[in-house]
Amino acid sequence: MASPKSDERIRVASRALFGSSARLRAAAYVARRDQVYAREVARAIGIAENEAGRELKRFSDAGLMTPPAGPPG
């Protein structure tokens, strides 16, 4: 786990490069998995579920991932 200081540097760099302080962390999390859901991403990186959903939608809209076939379960 990253230290609070390095985690803050990641947030700042992510916002400067990608327009969102969570985008880089979300992308790193998604890249290591075959399938993810907003709730899972939110819990893992410490953001609100709706923010995680927005990030996943952006990735999908950019053609970087496809939406899951159905709800988790």
C-alpha positions in Angstrom: 0.0 0.0 0.0 1.2 3.5 -0.8 2.2 5.9 1.9 -0.2 8.9 2.4 2.4 11.2 0.9 3.0 9.1 -2.2 -0.8 8.5 -2.5 -1.3 12.3 -2.6 1.4 12.7 -5.2 -0.4 10.1 -7.4 -3.7 12.0 -7.0 -2.1 15.2 -8.0 -0.4 13.7 -11.0 -3.6 11.9 -12.0 -5.5 15.2 -11.9 -2.9 17.1 -13.8 -2.5 14.4 -16.5 -6.0 13.0 -16.8 -8.3 15.5 -15.3 -9.4 13.3 -12.4 -7.6 12.5 -9.2 -9.0 9.0 -9.3 -8.4 8.1 -13.0 -4.9 6.8 -12.7 -5.6 4.7 -9.6 -8.8 3.3 -11.3 -6.9 2.5 -14.4 -4.2 0.7 -12.5 -6.8 -1.3 -10.6 -8.8 -2.3 -13.7 -5.6 -3.2 -15.6 -4.9 -6.0 -13.1 -8.3 -7.7 -13.4 -10.5 -9.4 -16.0 -13.8 -8.0 -14.9 -14.6 -5.2 -12.4 -17.6 -3.4 -11.0 -17.9 0.2 -9.8 -18.6 -0.9 -6.2 -15.4 -3.0 -6.2 -13.3 -0.3 -7.7 -14.7 2.3 -5.3 -13.9 0.2 -2.2 -10.4 -0.7 -3.5 -9.2 2.8 -4.2 -11.3 4.7 -1.7 -13.7 6.7 -3.9 -17.5 7.0 -4.1 -19.2 4.3 -6.1 -20.7 6.9 -8.5 -17.2 8.3 -9.2 -15.9 4.8 -9.9 -18.8 4.3 -12.2 -18.0 7.4 -14.1 -14.4 6.3 -14.5 -15.4 2.9 -15.8 -17.8 4.5 -18.3 -15.0 6.8 -19.5 -12.8 3.7 -20.0 -15.6 1.9 -21.8 -16.4 5.0 -24.0 -12.7 5.1 -25.0 -12.8 1.5 -26.0 -10.4 0.4 -23.3 -12.9 -2.1 -21.7 -16.3 -3.5 -22.3 -19.2 -3.3 -19.9 -19.9 -6.5 -17.9 -22.6 -8.8 -19.2 -24.6 -8.5 -16.0 -24.5 -7.7 -12.3 -22.0 -9.4 -10.0 -23.2 -12.5 -8.3 
